[in-house]
C-alpha cells in the first residue's frame, strides 16, 4: 500500500492522513485510540470509553490540553509525552512517530494481511458495508475541521479535508441503502465546509462554486429540502463576497422557499441573509418593510426559548444574527442603530472566534464612517486592529473588505492622517505577497 497518502493499521483501523514527515497525524491517532479504550464502570457495571477528561487526569494536564492535542496537534512536541500517551492508550509507538519510517513500513507490512485493499475503504466488508467506527470517524473529523474553521485555522488543512472528502466519496460509491445516505450527508458536510473555506478565507470563487455544485448534486440525489436550502445559502454567501448582490438575492429567495419547514438553526440565517440581500438591491419603502419583517422573524427564531446554537447545516447563533442585522441597518442608512446592535454582538461572540470578531470590527468601522458626523479616527483604529487579526487567520475576505474601506478613508477629509497612511502601508505590504481580493 502507499504510505504517502494514508496509513492503515490493523483490521478496523482507519486510514489516517500523514503529516509532512510521513507519519500518521498524531492528534487523530490519539483520538481514535482513546475512544476505543474500553473499561467496565465499577458503579453500574457498564462498558465505557475513555473521555478526554480521563486521559487528561492520567497525564496530569487539563482537558483543554487534550482537546488541543487531538484537534490541532498542539502539545505533542515532547517525545516523553508521546511515549506516555502511547503507553496509556496502548498505541503502537510507531504510529505516534516514535520510530523511523522503515519501522512504520515494517509495522504496516506485518498488519496489512488483516487489512483491506488500499483501493477500498479501510473498514469495508464484503464490498458493500462500512464499519460504524469509520462513519463515526468521518463525523469526528468533520467536527474537528469545522471547529478549526470557526476559529480561523482550517485553510492550512484544506488539502487534508479534500482528501477525506475524496475518501468518503469512494465509500459512497461502494455502499447502498441507509448507510449510503448517511455517508452522502457527511460528504455534503465536507463539500459545504470546503466551499466555505474557499469563499470565506481564500476568495477562490471557482473552487468555492465547484464544491457548492457538488453539494447541490448530493442534495438533489437525497431529495432533501434542508440540504437544498443550505446549499443555496452557501451559494448566496459566495455571491455576497463577490458583491454580486442580485445573484445572492436570487439564491436566498430559493433557499427561503426550501426552508419553509426547516429547523430554526437553518431558517434563521437564511431569513437574515435574505433581508440583507433585499436591503442591498431594493431601496423602495415596500422592500424596506419586507427587510424588517425578515429580520424580525429571524430574530424571533434565534431568541426563542428552544433555540440552540448547534445547527446541523449552518452555524447560526445570536452573535451571527446581530452581525447580519447590524450590516443591514448600516445599508439602510441607520449606522447609529447598527453600532448599538454591534455592542450586543460583541458580548455574544466567543473570544476564540477571531475571524468573526475581526469582521465585527470591520462592520463597526463602516458604521462609524457612515454616521452623520463620521468618526473616521475610530474607524481607522478599528480597521487596523481587524487587519492584524485577519492577517493572522489569513482571511482574504476580511482583508479585501478592509482594503475597500481604506480607499474610502484615504479619499476622505481624514485621508492625510498618519493612521490612515499606516493602514495603507500595512495593506501594501500584504499585497506584495498576497493578492488582495476586491470585496
CORZIGI-V341904 format. One record per helix or strand of 3 or more residues. SS is the DSSP state (A for helix, B for strand). FROM is the first residue (numbers start at 0). TO is the last residue. Records with the same first field share a line. If there is no record, write none. Layout:
SS->FROM-TO  FROM-TO
This chain:
B->5-7  14-17  37-39  46-48
A->25-34  51-58  62-71  78-88  92-95  100-113  131-149  154-173  176-201  204-221  224-240  244-257  263-280  284-301  317-330  334-347  353-368  375-392  395-409  417-432
